[in-house]
């Protein structure tokens, strides 16, 4: 099985975080500074949509797939049940002419939440409803249990500590490998931080991945699974984008 992880296009939260970093963290913030501010910068919303640039990035990746310029041809499509991931996968679903299964384990580390300054904790917020996500991508399908009904939101998957994403990443890999055969090319639209945990699971780490790799908006990485150890084909390919449209 070949597993392609695609980061969603630029979201409105990505824009606000970049503004906050430029204003308050300096030009080269440390990982610790980013982690301290990533949940409570000004203008953050729990489940953001794509920005206008993010829409262009998603459409560019879809065109690359349609024109056979992408270095993969997916046989199966999955997406995180977040608004930005579902918006990103729509051009891919249109190009591949395939349905998109929402994966209950593919959402961002921490889940959908707001930050409560007095207690310095994450507070749960629900995600979108299936009806809302279908408006962004009519090809999405929901697995049993993710939604109680089409007009009720999914839980949002709150994680109060980043470490809680470790078993979730391990579970996502196990479920995909169980469901797919050696010739399948499985594409999952997910998130930058969670992708670090998936790679950690591939490498057999049992704790958070302290070493980070870059994954730009709509950048993708390829992992290959066979009888032996998994291998990494590439990380953060973005040649489908014009240089001025690359963002992180």
Secondary structure, DSSP 8 states (H G I E B T S, - for coil): -EEEEEE---BHHHHHHHHHIIIII-SS--HHHHHHHTTS-TT--TT--B-HHHHHHHHHHHHHHHTT-SS---SEEEEESSHHHHHHHHHHHHHHT--EEEETT-S-TT-SEEEETTTTEEEE----BHHHHHHH-TTEEE-TTS-SSTTSB------SSGGGHHHHHHHHHHHHHHH--TT-EEEEEE-HHHHHHHHHHHHT-SS---S-----TT-EEEEE-SSS--EEEEEEE-TTS-GGG---
